[in-house]
Amino acid sequence: MNMNTLKKLVLTLTLTAGISANAATAEFTVDTDAINDSVNTRVSAKIDALNEHLSAKVTAMIEAILEQGRVQRAQEDLTKQPYSLLVVPSVESERFSYDLKKNRS
């Protein structure tokens, strides 16, 4: 291995968290705690992002279900009104007559 390749390897390894190298002796030191911390930080960040994404989706689903329930209740309330307006064409004229009749529930 020539010196330039070794220097590039040392630079690459030095940039990686937890790995240090001595170019003169070609010795490498691995700090597993630093590597674990780096990995844990990245994994935690991804878990937090996923958590936020899923939380937003679940919230949207719950709101949609609640809205659907409100619409359904409103439709049921309309059918349970005590009075309804019936439009009946009049035989005597072209006008329409309106009868307000009590619903029999």
C-alpha positions as CSV (number, residue, x, y, z in Angstrom):
1,M,0.0,0.0,0.0
2,N,1.5,3.3,-1.0
3,M,1.6,6.4,1.2
4,N,-1.2,8.3,-0.6
5,T,-3.6,5.4,-0.3
6,L,-2.7,5.1,3.4
7,K,-3.3,8.9,3.9
8,K,-6.7,8.6,2.1
9,L,-7.6,5.6,4.2
10,V,-6.6,7.4,7.4
11,L,-8.6,10.5,6.4
12,T,-11.7,8.4,5.6
13,L,-11.4,6.5,8.9
14,T,-10.8,9.7,10.9
15,L,-14.0,11.2,9.5
16,T,-16.0,8.2,10.7
17,A,-17.2,8.6,14.3
18,G,-15.3,6.5,16.8
19,I,-12.4,5.4,14.6
20,S,-9.0,7.1,14.8
21,A,-5.7,6.2,13.1
22,N,-2.1,6.9,13.4
23,A,-0.5,7.3,10.0
24,A,3.0,6.8,11.2
25,T,2.4,3.4,12.9
26,A,-0.7,2.4,10.8
27,E,-2.5,1.6,14.1
28,F,-6.3,2.0,14.2
29,T,-8.3,2.6,17.4
30,V,-12.0,1.9,17.5
31,D,-14.1,3.7,20.1
32,T,-17.2,1.5,20.3
33,D,-19.0,3.9,22.7
34,A,-18.7,6.7,20.1
35,I,-19.9,4.5,17.4
36,N,-22.9,3.3,19.5
37,D,-23.7,6.9,20.4
38,S,-23.6,7.9,16.7
39,V,-25.8,5.0,15.7
40,N,-28.3,5.6,18.5
41,T,-28.6,9.3,17.6
42,R,-29.3,8.5,14.0
43,V,-31.8,5.7,14.9
44,S,-33.5,7.9,17.5
45,A,-33.9,10.7,15.0
46,K,-35.5,8.4,12.4
47,I,-37.8,6.9,15.1
48,D,-38.9,10.4,16.1
49,A,-39.6,11.4,12.5
50,L,-41.6,8.2,11.9
51,N,-43.4,8.8,15.2
52,E,-44.4,12.3,14.1
53,H,-45.5,11.1,10.7
54,L,-47.6,8.3,12.1
55,S,-49.1,10.5,14.8
56,A,-50.2,13.0,12.1
57,K,-51.8,10.2,10.1
58,V,-53.6,8.7,13.0
59,T,-54.9,12.2,14.1
60,A,-56.2,12.8,10.6
61,M,-57.9,9.4,10.5
62,I,-59.5,10.0,13.9
63,E,-60.7,13.4,12.8
64,A,-62.2,11.9,9.6
65,I,-64.0,9.2,11.6
66,L,-65.4,11.8,14.0
67,E,-66.5,14.0,11.1
68,Q,-68.2,11.0,9.5
69,G,-70.0,10.3,12.8
70,R,-71.2,13.9,13.0
71,V,-72.5,13.8,9.5
72,Q,-74.3,10.5,10.1
73,R,-75.9,11.9,13.4
74,A,-77.0,15.0,11.5
75,Q,-78.6,12.9,8.8
76,E,-80.4,10.7,11.5
77,D,-81.6,13.9,13.2
78,L,-83.1,15.1,10.0
79,T,-85.1,11.9,9.6
80,K,-86.4,12.1,13.2
81,Q,-87.8,15.6,12.9
82,P,-91.4,15.7,14.3
83,Y,-92.6,17.6,11.2
84,S,-91.9,17.3,7.5
85,L,-92.9,19.5,4.6
86,L,-94.7,17.6,1.9
87,V,-95.1,19.2,-1.5
88,V,-98.2,18.0,-3.3
89,P,-99.2,19.2,-6.7
90,S,-102.7,20.7,-6.7
91,V,-105.2,19.3,-9.0
92,E,-107.1,22.6,-9.3
93,S,-104.3,24.7,-10.5
94,E,-100.7,24.6,-11.7
95,R,-99.5,25.9,-8.3
96,F,-98.2,23.6,-5.6
97,S,-99.8,23.4,-2.2
98,Y,-97.7,22.8,0.9
99,D,-99.0,20.6,3.7
100,L,-97.3,20.4,7.0
101,K,-98.1,17.0,8.5
102,K,-97.0,15.5,11.7
103,N,-94.7,12.5,11.3
104,R,-95.9,9.4,13.0
105,S,-92.9,7.8,14.7
